[in-house]
Amino acid sequence: MTERYIAPTYKRQPLTIVKGRGMFVWDSEGRRYLDFVAGVAVCSLGHCHPEVVKAITAQAKKLMHISNLYHIQPQAELAALLAKIAPNSISKFFFCNSGAEAVEAAFKLAVKHAKKGRIITMQGSFHGRTIATVGATWKHSYREPFKALIPKVFDFVPFNDLAAVENAISEQTAAVIVEPVQGEGGVNIPSDDYLPGLRKICDENGLLLICDEVQTGLGRTGKWFACDHWNVLPDVITMAKALGGGFPIGCMGAKEEVMESFSPGDHASTFGGNPLACSAAIASVKTMQRLKLPERAAKMGRYFLKRLNELAEKHECIKEARGIGLLLGLEMKEKPIADTVVAKARERGFLINCTADKVLRFVPPLIVEPKHIDNLISELDRIIAEVKK
């Protein structure tokens, strides 16, 4: 039925997932899989966490939607909660439904605040699939078919190159947007001076620094937000994915003096910050706090990276293992090998994915245990040995 009724915008793997619990999902044939994709870094608490299910169920019985024409109690409560865990430069929030919407809101805020119209973005970046966000996304195949629609306001520079950023600044530059760690671009981690250097450049030139933490935020890298690793305070931050514990919600946060550049009518989202989504997010964040998941992600990430490095030392077809927290990549030397590993892993009950052509990306739920990692590494070891023959 998918091929008959659904738009052909996704290259789907040959299975239908019908149930999930914790680290595991099951397909329509009843087969179980250990999930190291987690809805692409969304299900950080695992699938169907009881606290999130409980919050959604309770709120659904009271009020699901009312619109932002009125004050929404769970929305205000969520904003206050985020203010406690976000970088301390961030104190006001706008809620929407996805990461791309959060980045769109960040762009509008930057342009309104600066009264300028150009934004510096990075090669290897991914910021979304809407018209503006795909315009700021590096991958040629995502942008090229829609170039007639994309505003010509984005200046691309190499990631991790401060001099290139300085050279790209013009009188019309409003902001610099950066993923502190590039996920879709291949799990690319910058040098230690990069984020602080960007902060300094922005300060010296009166530019806003936008940290896109849609994938890296909410504990994924071992801190609440990846920019925390470098003690960098952004002017604007975006988040989504893990925020709702599996329920769709996006958020753009900013410094108070920056957010105050918005006036009523400047931006809106009909479903943004609705009671149901915010209740799910409150339960998700509070559970992360209770379980100390950022700290757990740091610990499990160190162990996971150690095991991936063991694979890299053993198999010549692996170029490099890299990562931070539970955002990890294993770069293969050839794309066909990476694609084959993904397919064989799925056949043997493990879900992983490939990004940037030949980087195996691992973004498991933050509740992952050493035994789950060990099971995956053992299977990958066998698969790679078979592929090499």
Number of C-alpha atoms within 10 A of each C-alpha: 5 8 7 7 7 9 8 10 6 7 6 9 9 9 13 11 15 11 14 17 13 19 24 19 22 19 14 11 10 11 11 17 20 24 28 24 21 26 17 20 25 26 28 33 29 24 23 18 19 14 17 25 17 15 19 21 14 13 17 15 9 10 11 16 16 14 15 15 7 7 10 16 13 20 24 15 13 22 20 14 15 22 16 11 15 20 24 12 17 23 19 19 24 21 27 24 22 20 26 26 27 27 31 20 22 27 23 15 24 30 19 18 18 18 12 15 18 23 26 22 27 24 18 22 26 24 27 21 16 14 16 22 21 22 27 29 22 19 17 12 8 15 19 13 10 12 14 9 12 18 12 14 15 20 18 19 20 14 22 22 15 16 13 14 22 15 9 14 20 12 9 14 24 26 28 25 24 24 29 27 26 23 27 20 19 24 25 22 17 15 11 11 11 17 26 16 17 24 19 15 20 21 12 9 15 13 22 25 26 28 29 32 27 29 30 32 28 28 27 31 29 27 22 22 25 26 25 17 15 14 11 21 21 25 25 30 31 30 27 32 27 30 30 26 29 25 24 21 28 28 28 28 30 25 19 15 12 19 23 12 14 15 9 6 6 11 12 13 15 13 18 23 30 24 24 26 31 31 27 27 31 24 23 27 24 15 17 22 15 9 14 13 25 23 20 23 27 21 14 22 26 18 18 28 22 14 17 24 16 14 20 19 13 13 14 13 18 22 15 17 22 18 23 24 26 32 27 26 26 25 25 24 15 14 17 12 16 24 18 14 23 19 17 17 20 19 13 14 18 23 22 22 22 22 18 16 16 22 27 23 26 25 29 30 28 30 18 24 14 13 9 15 20 14 12 22 17 12 17 19 16 11 18 21 13 10 14 10 5
